[in-house]
Amino acid sequence: MSWASSRRTTRPEDIAYSLLGIFGVNIPLLYGEGALKAFRRLQLQIVADTDDESIFAWTAPPRNNFTSQTMLADTPEAFANGGDVWRIPPTNQSYQSRPHYAMTNKGLLYQGKAKRLAKDRHGDETPGLYLVFLNCFDPTCHAWPVVLCKPTPDRVSFLRIHTELTVAEIDAEYPEEWREDVEMPFVYIQ
């Protein structure tokens, strides 16, 4: 994905279609659907075909013209800083075993470990923020990519937020001493 982050194509949909062979997936070519829909369909097929969570390890580009903050990126530009993110194989001791996840109409159906962030670096209470660690590793910053999310009022769904923050910025804003291990039952992360 990081290779495609600076790629330009003649037709908008080709930004997604040019990646089909690289990821070994198939989706119908629907010229006229637009780059956003084509790229979302590509990611949905990748999620359906593999358990490689690096597909969720993206950050919003600085100009942040994204239509939403979801588990799926709007464009390959979101992966510009992800060239060094590697999948952790299930045989590695750092791999977090969890049930299968799936994309649904409510978001990513997820169950697993997370960290509840009680306070920020100033000691102020957070509004129920959670860190979900992905089964991938970024050796350039010696950290596991994370998804920062907050619960919706129904407490069954969570929203992915702050996609512009890097792992180092999240670590600086939410110190380890204010993190609590929690088990998330089946929840949806939008």
KEKOL-992359 format. One record per residue (C-alpha): x, y, z; residue number from 1; residue in three letters. Coordinates in nm, 3 decimals, padded with zeros to 5 digits, always signed. Layout:
<gumars>
         u         v         w     n   res
         X         Y         Z   NUM   ala
...
</gumars>
This chain:
<gumars>
         u         v         w     n   res
   +00.000   +00.000   +00.000     1   met
   +00.284   +00.239   +00.075     2   ser
   +00.409   +00.191   -00.281     3   trp
   +00.069   +00.302   -00.413     4   ala
   +00.053   +00.605   -00.180     5   ser
   +00.233   +00.832   -00.428     6   ser
   +00.110   +00.662   -00.744     7   arg
   -00.110   +00.851   -00.990     8   arg
   -00.340   +00.688   -01.243     9   thr
   -00.528   +00.809   -01.550    10   thr
   -00.862   +00.672   -01.434    11   arg
   -00.955   +00.726   -01.068    12   pro
   -01.053   +00.362   -01.006    13   glu
   -00.719   +00.233   -01.133    14   asp
   -00.553   +00.339   -00.807    15   ile
   -00.733   +00.039   -00.654    16   ala
   -00.746   -00.189   -00.957    17   tyr
   -00.369   -00.165   -01.010    18   ser
   -00.321   -00.333   -00.671    19   leu
   -00.532   -00.643   -00.734    20   leu
   -00.240   -00.860   -00.847    21   gly
   -00.010   -00.739   -00.570    22   ile
   -00.259   -00.849   -00.305    23   phe
   -00.377   -01.156   -00.496    24   gly
   -00.745   -01.060   -00.476    25   val
   -01.021   -01.021   -00.731    26   asn
   -01.297   -00.764   -00.744    27   ile
   -01.512   -00.664   -01.042    28   pro
   -01.382   -00.363   -01.234    29   leu
   -01.658   -00.102   -01.218    30   leu
   -01.535   +00.205   -01.402    31   tyr
   -01.742   +00.504   -01.301    32   gly
   -01.772   +00.407   -00.932    33   glu
   -01.494   +00.647   -00.830    34   gly
   -01.164   +00.601   -00.651    35   ala
   -01.310   +00.598   -00.298    36   leu
   -01.557   +00.314   -00.361    37   lys
   -01.303   +00.112   -00.560    38   ala
   -01.039   +00.147   -00.288    39   phe
   -01.288   +00.054   -00.014    40   arg
   -01.395   -00.257   -00.209    41   arg
   -01.029   -00.354   -00.251    42   leu
   -00.969   -00.329   +00.124    43   gln
   -01.286   -00.523   +00.204    44   leu
   -01.167   -00.805   -00.021    45   gln
   -00.823   -00.803   +00.141    46   ile
   -00.986   -00.825   +00.486    47   val
   -01.207   -01.111   +00.363    48   ala
   -00.909   -01.306   +00.223    49   asp
   -00.645   -01.260   +00.497    50   thr
   -00.598   -01.191   +00.867    51   asp
   -00.315   -00.944   +00.800    52   asp
   -00.402   -00.652   +01.028    53   glu
   -00.149   -00.416   +00.869    54   ser
   -00.440   -00.316   +00.640    55   ile
   -00.564   -00.112   +00.940    56   phe
   -00.223   +00.047   +01.012    57   ala
   -00.271   +00.376   +00.831    58   trp
   -00.275   +00.743   +00.925    59   thr
   -00.462   +01.029   +00.763    60   ala
   -00.242   +01.245   +00.542    61   pro
   -00.162   +01.596   +00.671    62   pro
   -00.420   +01.768   +00.452    63   arg
   -00.683   +01.525   +00.590    64   asn
   -00.952   +01.554   +00.324    65   asn
   -01.095   +01.218   +00.429    66   phe
   -01.470   +01.168   +00.426    67   thr
   -01.474   +00.965   +00.747    68   ser
   -01.258   +00.810   +01.016    69   gln
   -01.321   +00.438   +00.976    70   thr
   -01.117   +00.122   +00.994    71   met
   -01.068   +00.142   +00.618    72   leu
   -00.861   +00.416   +00.457    73   ala
   -01.009   +00.643   +00.192    74   asp
   -00.701   +00.647   -00.033    75   thr
   -00.362   +00.478   -00.060    76   pro
   -00.208   +00.810   +00.058    77   glu
   -00.302   +00.704   +00.411    78   ala
   -00.035   +00.430   +00.388    79   phe
   +00.249   +00.670   +00.294    80   ala
   +00.423   +00.610   +00.629    81   asn
   +00.345   +00.239   +00.642    82   gly
   +00.621   +00.099   +00.426    83   gly
   +00.798   -00.052   +00.725    84   asp
   +00.493   -00.210   +00.887    85   val
   +00.519   -00.590   +00.886    86   trp
   +00.264   -00.854   +00.970    87   arg
   +00.342   -01.057   +01.282    88   ile
   +00.316   -01.426   +01.190    89   pro
   +00.093   -01.641   +01.414    90   pro
   +00.400   -01.844   +01.516    91   thr
   +00.562   -01.537   +01.680    92   asn
   +00.523   -01.508   +02.060    93   gln
   +00.410   -01.143   +02.019    94   ser
   +00.113   -01.247   +01.807    95   tyr
   -00.219   -01.182   +01.983    96   gln
   -00.452   -01.472   +01.918    97   ser
   -00.810   -01.354   +01.873    98   arg
   -01.124   -01.477   +01.704    99   pro
   -01.173   -01.402   +01.340   100   his
   -01.281   -01.049   +01.264   101   tyr
   -01.503   -00.938   +00.981   102   ala
   -01.620   -00.617   +00.821   103   met
   -01.994   -00.569   +00.865   104   thr
   -02.240   -00.291   +00.791   105   asn
   -02.166   -00.162   +01.145   106   lys
   -01.788   -00.168   +01.107   107   gly
   -01.515   -00.414   +01.202   108   leu
   -01.649   -00.688   +01.431   109   leu
   -01.366   -00.722   +01.683   110   tyr
   -01.290   -00.914   +02.002   111   gln
   -00.961   -00.899   +02.185   112   gly
   -00.730   -00.718   +02.420   113   lys
   -00.711   -00.341   +02.440   114   ala
   -00.581   -00.071   +02.670   115   lys
   -00.826   +00.172   +02.827   116   arg
   -00.670   +00.516   +02.856   117   leu
   -00.768   +00.661   +03.194   118   ala
   -00.583   +00.994   +03.164   119   lys
   -00.375   +01.193   +02.918   120   asp
   -00.024   +01.330   +02.977   121   arg
   -00.169   +01.628   +03.167   122   his
   -00.351   +01.397   +03.409   123   gly
   -00.691   +01.489   +03.263   124   asp
   -00.958   +01.219   +03.237   125   glu
   -01.014   +01.084   +02.886   126   thr
   -01.364   +01.030   +02.747   127   pro
   -01.329   +00.650   +02.746   128   gly
   -01.053   +00.618   +02.487   129   leu
   -00.911   +00.275   +02.399   130   tyr
   -00.599   +00.153   +02.221   131   leu
   -00.627   -00.161   +02.010   132   val
   -00.288   -00.308   +01.922   133   phe
   -00.267   -00.458   +01.574   134   leu
   -00.089   -00.783   +01.488   135   asn
   +00.183   -00.601   +01.297   136   cys
   +00.510   -00.429   +01.386   137   phe
   +00.687   -00.111   +01.277   138   asp
   +01.061   -00.162   +01.334   139   pro
   +01.140   +00.201   +01.246   140   thr
   +00.975   +00.320   +01.568   141   cys
   +01.001   -00.012   +01.759   142   his
   +00.625   -00.020   +01.820   143   ala
   +00.308   -00.203   +01.735   144   trp
   +00.067   +00.005   +01.531   145   pro
   -00.247   +00.088   +01.726   146   val
   -00.597   +00.206   +01.660   147   val
   -00.725   +00.477   +01.895   148   leu
   -01.102   +00.456   +01.938   149   cys
   -01.381   +00.581   +02.161   150   lys
   -01.720   +00.428   +02.240   151   pro
   -02.040   +00.555   +02.085   152   thr
   -02.334   +00.629   +02.317   153   pro
   -02.468   +00.271   +02.274   154   asp
   -02.134   +00.135   +02.409   155   arg
   -02.147   -00.149   +02.153   156   val
   -01.976   +00.043   +01.876   157   ser
   -01.652   +00.236   +01.879   158   phe
   -01.528   +00.509   +01.647   159   leu
   -01.174   +00.514   +01.512   160   arg
   -01.036   +00.860   +01.594   161   ile
   -00.715   +01.056   +01.563   162   his
   -00.583   +00.876   +01.257   163   thr
   -00.337   +01.160   +01.207   164   glu
   -00.144   +01.069   +01.525   165   leu
   +00.163   +00.852   +01.499   166   thr
   +00.240   +00.575   +01.749   167   val
   +00.504   +00.800   +01.910   168   ala
   +00.252   +01.084   +01.947   169   glu
   -00.005   +00.851   +02.104   170   ile
   +00.262   +00.723   +02.346   171   asp
   +00.354   +01.082   +02.438   172   ala
   -00.009   +01.193   +02.485   173   glu
   -00.125   +00.883   +02.679   174   tyr
   +00.160   +00.757   +02.903   175   pro
   +00.182   +00.389   +02.998   176   glu
   +00.104   +00.453   +03.365   177   glu
   -00.247   +00.571   +03.270   178   trp
   -00.327   +00.260   +03.063   179   arg
   -00.536   -00.031   +03.186   180   glu
   -00.555   -00.377   +03.022   181   asp
   -00.911   -00.470   +02.925   182   val
   -01.076   -00.744   +02.723   183   glu
   -01.316   -00.614   +02.461   184   met
   -01.610   -00.848   +02.399   185   pro
   -01.745   -00.853   +02.046   186   phe
   -01.770   -00.486   +01.951   187   val
   -01.788   -00.294   +01.626   188   tyr
   -01.515   -00.046   +01.538   189   ile
   -01.638   +00.193   +01.273   190   gln
</gumars>
